[in-house]
Amino acid sequence: MITRQALKLNWEGTNRILQAAVQKVRDLGVPMSIAVVDEGGHLLGFARTDNGKPHNIRIALAKARATASNRLPTGKISSTGQPLNDHMAIALPLAAGTDMFVTFTGGVPIMVDGHCVGGVGVSGGTGEQDAEVARAGIAAATGGDA
């Protein structure tokens, strides 16, 4: 056999993530942008809450793509999960492309049965607030912790 079955995030799951993430944004009271991508980094859904800043759109999408690609939460870490020094934290996104890889917090992979089916990227708050919103969205869709 030369193929394998793959789990895919559907619209229902994407919508659940966005709805729960937007509710978390409302609870925090901080305008944010939220991007949901599939496992290949392709946009499935997006929300920008009222008063969200336009530059956060691209940042949220980059975080979502980075976490889906790396299968790890975004941050100052390598693809093996090891901490990056400042030089590598700048060099890695420049080499991969800043629209595809970032080294700041706010991207969380969507894991289902041990498989990455996509990523959520959030921008607009502190890094931890962004990650909290992403995790809340994922937990609502998967029924567990993200």
N, C-alpha and C positions, 0 to 999 in steps of 0.2 A: 504494500500500500504506500502510495506517495503523497497522500493527503491526510489532513487531520481535521476534525470538527473544531469549530471555534465559537466561543460565546461572543455575542455581540450586544452592545448596549442599544436598546430600542428607544423610541420616542417616549413611551410611558415612563421608563426609567429616567431619561433625560429630564422630562417635565417634573417628575417627583423631586429630583435633585434641585432643579431651579426653584421650585415653589418653596421647598424647605430652606434653601439657602437665602432666598429673599426674605423669608420670615425671620431668619436669624439676623439678617442685616437690619431689619426694622427693630428687632429687640435691642441691638447694639446702638442704633441711632447714628450710624456712620454710612454715608453714601458709598456704594461700591459697585464694581463690575464683576460679573460671574460668567466664566466660560466653561462649557462642558464639551470635551472632545472624545472621539473614539480612540481605540488603541493605537491607531496610526497618526494621531494628532489632528484629525480633520474635525472641524467644528460641527457639533450636533445641535447646540443650543446656547443662547446667550441672554443675559439680562443686565441692564444698567438701571439701578434704582434712581429715583428722583434726586437731582443735584449731583449725580455721579460725574466725576471729571472725565473729559474725553480721553486724556492720555492713559487713563487706567484701562481702557478697552484693550489696547495692544499688550499691556503688561499682563492682564488676566489671561489673555489667549496664550501668551508666551509661557506663563506658568503652567497652564493646562497641558500644552504640548510637551513641555519639559518633563513633567511628572509622568505623563503617559509613555513617553519615550524611555525614560530612565527606570520606570516602575518603582520609584521611590518618591517620598515627599521632597519638594524642592527645598533648597537651603544650601548652605556652604558645605556641600558634601559631594564626593565623587560618585561615579556609577557603582562603586563597590560599597558605598555607604560610609566611607572614611572621610574625616574632616579635610577640607581643602585649605591650603594657606592662601593668603591674599593674592599672591601672584597667579595661582591656578584658578582662583575664583573669578578672576578677570579674564584670563587666557582661555579657559574652557568655553564660555559663552561666545567669545570672539571667534574661536575656531569653529564651533558648531553653528553659529548664527544666533544673534540675539533674539530673533523671532522664534527660535526653536529650543533655546536652552537658557535658563537663568539660574542664578545661585542665591536667590533670596526666597524667603518663606512665603507660602501662600498657595502652593500647588500640592494636591493630594491625589494619588492614584485611586482608581475605582477597581477594587479587587473583588472578584466573585469566584468562589471555589478555587482559590489559589491562582487565578488567572487575571491579568490586568485587562479590563475591557474599556479603559479610557482614563481620563483625568479631569479634575476640576481645578481651575485656576481662579483665584479671587484677588482683586486689587482695590485699594482705597483706604484700608485701615492700617493698623500696625501689622507687621508680619504675622503675629500670633492671632490677631483678630481675623485676618484673611484666612489662615489655616482653620480656625474655629468655624468659620462660615462654610468652608469647603467640607469639613468633616460632618457638619450638621446636615448638609445636603446629601452626602453619601449615605450617612446612617439612615436617613428617612427612606432612601430607595432600597437599601440592602437589608434593612431591619437589624443592623448591628452597628458596632463601632467601626469607624474608619481609621 
